[in-house]
Structure formats: C-alpha cells, structure tokens
Amino acid sequence: MKTIVIVGGSKGIGNAVLIQQLENCRVFNISRTAPDVIHPNFSHFTVDVLRDALPEFENIDALIYCPGSINLKPILSLSLDDFRNDFEINVIGAVKMIQHYLPALKKGKNPSIVLFSSVAAKLGMPFHSSIAASKAAVEGIVKSLGAELAPLIRINAIAPTITETSLSGSILRNDRMKENMMERHPLKNYLKPQEVARMAGYLISEDAASISGQVFAMDYGLVSFKL
C-alpha cells in the first residue's frame, strides 16, 4: 500500500486529495487543524509546518504540499510582511518539507512530490503580485529539483485557476460573482477541488512515471486562449 504524506489536508484541495486517496493508500495528514475524517488508513498530526517540529516517517511514496494563500491587494496596499508571509507559506514551507522528508522519500517506491502553483504565475492579473511572486518561485523549485532529484524522485506542480474552496470564499461569495467568474474562462467554468485532486492523484501514480519537472495548468483555458 502506497504511503502518502499530505500537508494541508484539512480543507480545500488538500482535503479532496486526502479523501480520494484513502481507500487505496496509507495517508498521513499534517496541518494545524484536523480534517473531519475517520478511516483505518488515515492518521493526522497537528503541526504548524513553519514553526513546529515535523513527525518522522520511515518511508514515503508521495509528498503533496497543499498550503496556499490568496492575498489580493494593490501593490501600494501590500506590506513587505505580506510578501514575506506569502513566501513563507508557499515556498519556505514546501522547502522545509522536502528537505526534512527527502531521506524517507528516497526509501519509497517510485517516490514523487506534488506542489501547487497558480495561473497567476503565468498570466498577469492586477492585485496578484505577492501570490504571483511566491508561485513563480514554486515553479522554479519544481524545475530545479526535477533535474536534481532525477532519476530517483519525480516532482511536479499543478497551477489551478480559481477553485471553489474556503480560501476563495470572498471571490465566489454569491451567484453573480460565480457566474462572472465562469464567463472569464473560455471553457465557461472554474475548478472544483475534486478535479484538482484527480490531477494530483495522477501525478503520484505509476501512469505518470515519465513526468517530472512539469507545471500543469488547470485553467479552463484562461491562460492559453483568448476568445
């Protein structure tokens, strides 16, 4: 049975990944709050990944780092601490996890890592400078570590458009805003967390054995198409 460590599985995309993997994998979740999940294949560790000591595992087959932020402000309204905080959550936390669990990943079977970027790293959008900077750094890490860790460990990232989670609640807070968001996307929809979770599941599977160092846009055409 595959052993998966999910960071940030208590809600949103991370929770969708956790639920989808439970039946066939041993899943360990690391987050500040426990998900509402009871299953014989599941264990939770209450940890602030930026500040606390991390639990130890003998071997890991897949590491999925899900924490993120949506900090949308004009540049003059963003403090340097805003940039630092977004970088800590999106980049430093991921690096800390990778460094800590690299020995356990090396003992895994066909091990892989999945991180999360954003369409904002590719498409210039107003008020996204802090998150775009952090997610662009994530993409750089994926490219660099894809080369450094080959051939033993694969690493990829998913770059979703807006996804219907609690993190995006203020952006999708009513039917009109949801309809407007659908209209912004050429394929006339936005993401549900289960869609993103399926992509993460694919990237840690044997079917993706040839894929590393890649960033996969899930954007309903937002970045690629101008219609």
Stockholm file with secondary structure:
# STOCKHOLM 1.0

chainA/1-227         MKTIVIVGGSKGIGNAVLIQQLENCRVFNISRTAPDVIHPNFSHFTVDVLRDALPEFENIDALIYCPGSINLKPILSLSLDDFRNDFEINVIGAVKMIQHYLPALKKGKNPSIVLFSSVAAKLGMPFHSSIAASKAAVEGIVKSLGAELAPLIRINAIAPTITETSLSGSILRNDRMKENMMERHPLKNYLKPQEVARMAGYLISEDAASISGQVFAMDYGLVSFKL
#=GR chainA/1-227 SS CEEEEEESTTSHHHHHHHHHHTTTEEEEEEESSCCSCCCTTEEEEECCTTTSCCCCCSCCSEEEECCCCCCCCCGGGCCHHHHHHHHIIIIIHHHHHHHHHHHHHHTSSSCEEEEECCGGGTSCCTTCHHHHHHHHHHHHHHHHHHHHHTTTCEEEEEEECCBSSGGGTTTSCSHHHHHHHHHHSTTSCCBCHHHHHHHHHHHTSGGGTTCCSCEEEESTTTTTCCC
#=GC SS_cons         CEEEEEESTTSHHHHHHHHHHTTTEEEEEEESSCCSCCCTTEEEEECCTTTSCCCCCSCCSEEEECCCCCCCCCGGGCCHHHHHHHHIIIIIHHHHHHHHHHHHHHTSSSCEEEEECCGGGTSCCTTCHHHHHHHHHHHHHHHHHHHHHTTTCEEEEEEECCBSSGGGTTTSCSHHHHHHHHHHSTTSCCBCHHHHHHHHHHHTSGGGTTCCSCEEEESTTTTTCCC
//
